[in-house]
């Protein structure tokens, strides 16, 4: 698309513009964009927020943001607008896929190609397999949300990236940059328009299914559902270094399947009408994910926690659905100020002052974790989760050195379970045998495959494993 200014530009015909910054040229550049079903979306344009062209700090590029509107009839999806975020997410990923093609020169500005340091601008083309998330994780990536959405008449997208740097007072440079932005908008429009309706429908239905199933969890007596066929393992990148937004693992990947001993739950997905089977984690239960080293325990726990997000088809977790606002706790160290530690401490460690219901002072890993668990129980968190590898073990299981007045979690579950209320406790365990022995259900991962062991059987094995140890200790060997 050739660049044709829609309003007279002083000095343009003479080949020289009055010296100024690129911000002063923004309206000239915006005037270049339009036609073929795409336009600058003036209705939501906010100067300096979602509409700008500025020099990078080292003048290696011109960073830009451009809100555009792309026309497409999406009225077929408007009957259930709750799934339109899935439609937008599919379209955005199609734009990124188009930008990866070697011949996609018009899409180069999205990835900053042609600038001094294109690696700075890859966030706009980084794959993102989520539809929606209640968190701000990955907020810098090009994704469905407030700035990128769909409605019955098409798509509203905010395009960001970088152009090669040039002086703002040069007419040719301004003309060239306007032409690049115009061609970019046209190429994005073309990519969006080419997405098959059936692909958009899959994103729409996936979004609706996950949201609908999440709303029905309470009626099912569940806090989470992990569908059979789920692929929980992740591949991490520089920009997707958190498990919630990391993409599916490439290569060998063992799908999850609920052990038959757990009587897999069967649910009807509300939008697609499909039936899914899988593991239902029940409200109020204590559930252990157990196994030896590096068998996928933390990976499965992370998948359950990621179920607060909605995932695109192909992510691998699109049939993992979890209630909103679960609590994940871990050991740390922070200053206590009138913290209620009474769930675990009948008397305070010497480093703290006050009383167990209002403790102050420097917290250890165990007191900080106790504080976080206590807060989660007090607010009635539907799900409390922790990973053995990131926990204060001395708060979870007793030792022969455990001080009087300390109540480890395993003891609390065994003798004071009512104090946990209706909160589900979900944890990983490789060596927390005394805690695992108190779980209502124990899932065991071996070779990345899920099995089950009854609590009575686990206790029998635990007792048998301790007998030779006790004999050796008694003999002094």
GIVEN-V298310 format. One record per run of one state. SS is the DSSP state (alpha for helix, beta for strand, coil for the rest). FROM is the first residue (numbers start at 0). TO is the last residue. If there is no record, write none. Layout:
((SS:FROM:TO) (SS:FROM:TO))
This chain:
((coil:0:14) (beta:15:15) (coil:16:20) (alpha:21:30) (coil:31:32) (beta:33:34) (coil:35:36) (beta:37:39) (coil:40:40) (alpha:41:43) (coil:44:45) (beta:46:46) (coil:47:49) (beta:50:54) (coil:55:60) (beta:61:70) (coil:71:73) (alpha:74:98) (coil:99:103) (alpha:104:110) (coil:111:116) (alpha:117:124) (coil:125:128) (beta:129:131) (coil:132:143) (beta:144:144) (coil:145:146) (beta:147:150) (coil:151:152) (beta:153:162) (coil:163:168) (beta:169:169) (alpha:170:192) (coil:193:195) (alpha:196:219) (coil:220:220) (beta:221:226) (coil:227:232) (beta:233:234) (coil:235:245) (beta:246:247) (coil:248:258) (alpha:259:261) (coil:262:263) (beta:264:267) (coil:268:273) (beta:274:281) (coil:282:284) (beta:285:290) (coil:291:295) (alpha:296:307) (coil:308:308) (beta:309:310) (coil:311:318) (beta:319:321) (coil:322:325) (beta:326:327) (coil:328:333) (beta:334:338) (coil:339:343) (beta:344:344) (coil:345:351) (beta:352:354) (coil:355:356) (beta:357:361) (coil:362:363) (alpha:364:377) (coil:378:381) (beta:382:385) (coil:386:386) (alpha:387:389) (coil:390:391) (alpha:392:395) (coil:396:404) (beta:405:405) (coil:406:407) (alpha:408:414) (coil:415:415) (alpha:416:419) (coil:420:422) (beta:423:428) (coil:429:431) (alpha:432:435) (coil:436:439) (beta:440:445) (coil:446:447) (beta:448:452) (coil:453:453) (alpha:454:474) (coil:475:476))
